[in-house]
Amino acid sequence: MSSAKQVSLFVNYLKANLAKELGRLHDWREHLWGRRYHSASPSDAEHDQIARFLYILTNGCKEKLVASPLDWRGVTSAPALYRGETTLQGTWFDRTAQYRAMKRGHYELFPSTETVHLTPLPFLQQRSAGEQRQFVVDATRQLERETAQMHEDEGTTPLGVEAILRQKPHNKPKAFKSSPAPIIHAADPDDFWTIYNARQAKVAAYRTAAECLKRGETDVRFLEGCFPPRLPFVESQAPT
C-alpha cells in the first residue's frame, strides 16, 4: 500500500467488517480483537523480508494445527503463491444493501466477486515468475519438514482440519501467551538502529507539533504520513 492513510483505512474497514461477520455467525457480542492494530517498521534487507514471510507462512503449523501451510482452510495466499498465481478471488456480501432490503420486507443477498492482487516481496520483484514460485515452493517444503520434525521430537500430531472445525469459538484457553509487539523487524543491528533513530526523530517531531496544536497555533505542520490529534473540546462561551 502506498501510504499510512491507505493502510489505516484498509485495516479499519477489514477488521470492522470481520468483527461484524463473525459476531453474526457465532453470536459474538464482545470485542473480537485483543488489541489495537500495530504496524512494525520493516528493514529492507532481504533476510528480514524472508524472515517475515516465513513467520506468516508458518501460521497454523507452529501452533500444531496443520502439517503444512497448504492445509490451512482459513484466509491465506499460500496455495495461490505455491501454484504461481498472482490473484485471489472471493465473495463479498453487501450487508448494507441486505439490511435495506430487509427493511422493505425482502430477504435478499447481494454478493460481488472481489479480486486481490498478490505483489511479490521487494527482493523478488526483479526475478522471473518461475523463480518467484520456486521460492515459495522451497519455503513451503522447508516449513513442512520443520513441522514434521517438531512433531517427531515432541511426540505430537497436528490437530487437523476436521478437529479445528469442531472447535467452539467461545471456548477460551486456560492461559494466554502475551508479549509486546516489536516496533522494528531487523536482524542486523545497524539496520535496527538506523530505523529506530529515524522513528524516534519522527515521533519527537510529531509530539512537538501536537503540543503546538494544543496551544492553539494554527500554522502547525506535521510530517508526511502522520495523523494529527484531535483538538481539545471547547466549552460553550455563551453568556449565562
DRENTIMI-85460 format. One record per residue (C-alpha): residue number from 1; x, y, z. Coordinates in nm, 2 decimals. Example, Ala and Ser with C-alpha at 12.3 -4.5 7.8 and 13.67 -1.06 7.14 Angstrom:
! DRENTIMI-85460
   num       xx       yy       zz
     1     1.23    -0.45     0.78
     2     1.37    -0.11     0.71
! end
This chain:
! DRENTIMI-85460
   num       xx       yy       zz
     1     0.00     0.00     0.00
     2     0.12     0.34    -0.09
     3     0.06     0.54     0.23
     4    -0.01     0.52     0.60
     5    -0.36     0.66     0.54
     6    -0.43     0.38     0.29
     7    -0.31     0.12     0.53
     8    -0.52     0.27     0.81
     9    -0.84     0.29     0.61
    10    -0.79    -0.07     0.48
    11    -0.72    -0.22     0.83
    12    -1.01    -0.03     0.98
    13    -1.25    -0.15     0.71
    14    -1.13    -0.51     0.72
    15    -1.13    -0.55     1.10
    16    -1.46    -0.38     1.15
    17    -1.64    -0.59     0.89
    18    -1.47    -0.92     1.00
    19    -1.58    -0.85     1.36
    20    -1.94    -0.79     1.24
    21    -1.95    -1.11     1.02
    22    -1.80    -1.33     1.30
    23    -2.04    -1.17     1.55
    24    -2.33    -1.26     1.32
    25    -2.21    -1.62     1.26
    26    -2.12    -1.71     1.62
    27    -2.33    -1.47     1.83
    28    -2.02    -1.29     1.95
    29    -2.12    -0.98     2.15
    30    -1.79    -0.88     2.30
    31    -1.48    -0.72     2.15
    32    -1.33    -0.95     1.89
    33    -0.98    -0.82     1.86
    34    -0.75    -0.84     2.16
    35    -0.56    -0.52     2.10
    36    -0.53    -0.24     1.85
    37    -0.37    -0.28     1.51
    38     0.01    -0.23     1.52
    39     0.23    -0.18     1.22
    40     0.60    -0.25     1.28
    41     0.87    -0.08     1.07
    42     1.05    -0.34     0.85
    43     1.40    -0.35     0.73
    44     1.47    -0.35     0.35
    45     1.73    -0.63     0.40
    46     1.65    -0.95     0.21
    47     1.69    -1.18     0.50
    48     1.45    -0.97     0.71
    49     1.19    -0.99     0.43
    50     1.23    -1.37     0.41
    51     1.20    -1.40     0.79
    52     0.87    -1.20     0.80
    53     0.74    -1.41     0.51
    54     0.82    -1.74     0.67
    55     0.67    -1.62     1.00
    56     0.34    -1.55     0.83
    57     0.36    -1.87     0.62
    58     0.41    -2.09     0.92
    59     0.09    -1.97     1.10
    60    -0.11    -2.28     1.17
    61     0.19    -2.50     1.16
    62     0.38    -2.36     1.46
    63     0.06    -2.38     1.66
    64     0.03    -2.75     1.58
    65    -0.29    -2.71     1.40
    66    -0.19    -2.83     1.05
    67     0.11    -3.01     0.90
    68     0.15    -2.78     0.60
    69     0.07    -2.41     0.52
    70    -0.13    -2.56     0.23
    71    -0.36    -2.74     0.47
    72    -0.49    -2.42     0.63
    73    -0.86    -2.37     0.54
    74    -0.88    -2.01     0.65
    75    -0.79    -1.70     0.46
    76    -0.45    -1.75     0.31
    77    -0.25    -1.68     0.00
    78    -0.02    -1.98     0.04
    79    -0.19    -2.22    -0.21
    80    -0.21    -1.95    -0.47
    81     0.15    -1.85    -0.43
    82     0.25    -2.21    -0.43
    83     0.08    -2.26    -0.77
    84     0.24    -1.94    -0.90
    85    -0.09    -1.74    -0.92
    86    -0.09    -1.37    -0.89
    87    -0.46    -1.31    -0.78
    88    -0.71    -1.44    -0.53
    89    -1.08    -1.41    -0.57
    90    -1.35    -1.42    -0.31
    91    -1.71    -1.32    -0.25
    92    -1.81    -1.01    -0.06
    93    -2.16    -0.97     0.07
    94    -2.30    -0.61     0.09
    95    -2.47    -0.62     0.43
    96    -2.59    -0.26     0.40
    97    -2.79    -0.35     0.09
    98    -2.92    -0.66     0.26
    99    -3.03    -0.46     0.56
   100    -3.21    -0.21     0.34
   101    -3.39    -0.49     0.15
   102    -3.50    -0.65     0.48
   103    -3.64    -0.31     0.59
   104    -3.86    -0.33     0.27
   105    -3.97    -0.68     0.37
   106    -3.74    -0.87     0.13
   107    -3.47    -1.12     0.22
   108    -3.20    -1.09    -0.04
   109    -2.83    -1.14    -0.06
   110    -2.60    -0.90    -0.25
   111    -2.28    -1.09    -0.34
   112    -2.00    -0.95    -0.55
   113    -1.67    -1.10    -0.66
   114    -1.36    -0.93    -0.53
   115    -1.01    -0.98    -0.66
   116    -0.69    -0.94    -0.46
   117    -0.37    -0.89    -0.65
   118    -0.07    -1.05    -0.49
   119     0.25    -0.84    -0.50
   120     0.59    -1.02    -0.48
   121     0.82    -0.93    -0.19
   122     1.05    -0.64    -0.29
   123     1.36    -0.86    -0.33
   124     1.17    -1.10    -0.56
   125     1.02    -0.83    -0.79
   126     1.31    -0.84    -1.03
   127     1.30    -1.22    -1.07
   128     1.10    -1.42    -1.32
   129     0.76    -1.56    -1.23
   130     0.91    -1.91    -1.22
   131     1.18    -1.80    -0.98
   132     0.92    -1.63    -0.76
   133     0.71    -1.95    -0.75
   134     1.01    -2.17    -0.68
   135     1.10    -1.95    -0.38
   136     0.75    -2.01    -0.23
   137     0.76    -2.39    -0.31
   138     1.10    -2.42    -0.14
   139     0.99    -2.22     0.16
   140     0.67    -2.43     0.20
   141     0.86    -2.76     0.18
   142     1.11    -2.63     0.43
   143     0.83    -2.55     0.68
   144     0.67    -2.89     0.62
   145     1.00    -3.06     0.71
   146     1.04    -2.84     1.02
   147     0.69    -2.90     1.13
   148     0.72    -3.28     1.09
   149     1.05    -3.27     1.29
   150     0.88    -3.07     1.57
   151     0.61    -3.33     1.60
   152     0.86    -3.62     1.59
   153     1.07    -3.45     1.87
   154     0.76    -3.38     2.09
   155     0.56    -3.69     2.01
   156     0.26    -3.49     1.89
   157     0.05    -3.48     1.57
   158    -0.13    -3.18     1.40
   159    -0.48    -3.12     1.53
   160    -0.61    -3.14     1.17
   161    -0.87    -2.96     0.97
   162    -1.18    -3.16     1.09
   163    -1.08    -3.12     1.46
   164    -1.02    -2.75     1.41
   165    -1.37    -2.71     1.26
   166    -1.52    -2.88     1.56
   167    -1.38    -2.63     1.80
   168    -1.63    -2.39     1.97
   169    -1.54    -2.03     1.90
   170    -1.65    -1.92     2.26
   171    -1.40    -2.16     2.43
   172    -1.10    -1.98     2.58
   173    -0.76    -2.12     2.66
   174    -0.66    -2.15     3.03
   175    -0.36    -1.93     2.98
   176    -0.28    -1.66     2.73
   177     0.07    -1.60     2.59
   178     0.11    -1.23     2.57
   179     0.42    -1.04     2.46
   180     0.48    -0.68     2.34
   181     0.48    -0.65     1.96
   182     0.82    -0.55     1.81
   183     0.84    -0.19     1.69
   184     1.10    -0.29     1.42
   185     1.18    -0.60     1.22
   186     1.55    -0.61     1.16
   187     1.81    -0.88     1.23
   188     2.11    -0.66     1.16
   189     2.19    -0.42     1.45
   190     2.30    -0.14     1.21
   191     1.97    -0.17     1.02
   192     1.78    -0.17     1.35
   193     1.94     0.14     1.49
   194     1.91     0.33     1.16
   195     1.53     0.26     1.15
   196     1.49     0.32     1.53
   197     1.67     0.66     1.52
   198     1.46     0.77     1.22
   199     1.15     0.66     1.40
   200     1.24     0.84     1.72
   201     1.31     1.16     1.53
   202     0.97     1.14     1.37
   203     0.80     1.07     1.70
   204     0.97     1.37     1.86
   205     0.87     1.60     1.57
   206     0.51     1.47     1.59
   207     0.49     1.54     1.97
   208     0.63     1.89     1.92
   209     0.37     1.97     1.65
   210     0.09     1.82     1.86
   211     0.18     2.04     2.16
   212     0.18     2.35     1.94
   213    -0.16     2.25     1.80
   214    -0.30     2.20     2.15
   215    -0.17     2.55     2.25
   216    -0.39     2.70     1.97
   217    -0.14     2.75     1.70
   218    -0.30     2.73     1.36
   219     0.01     2.71     1.12
   220     0.14     2.38     1.26
   221     0.29     2.14     1.01
   222     0.31     1.76     1.06
   223     0.55     1.53     0.89
   224     0.42     1.33     0.59
   225     0.23     1.02     0.69
   226     0.11     1.15     1.03
   227    -0.24     1.16     1.18
   228    -0.28     1.49     1.37
   229    -0.45     1.46     1.71
   230    -0.80     1.60     1.76
   231    -0.83     1.94     1.91
   232    -0.95     1.96     2.27
   233    -1.32     2.01     2.34
   234    -1.43     2.37     2.38
   235    -1.70     2.45     2.63
   236    -1.97     2.69     2.53
   237    -1.88     3.05     2.57
   238    -2.24     3.18     2.55
   239    -2.33     3.42     2.83
   240    -2.53     3.28     3.12
! end
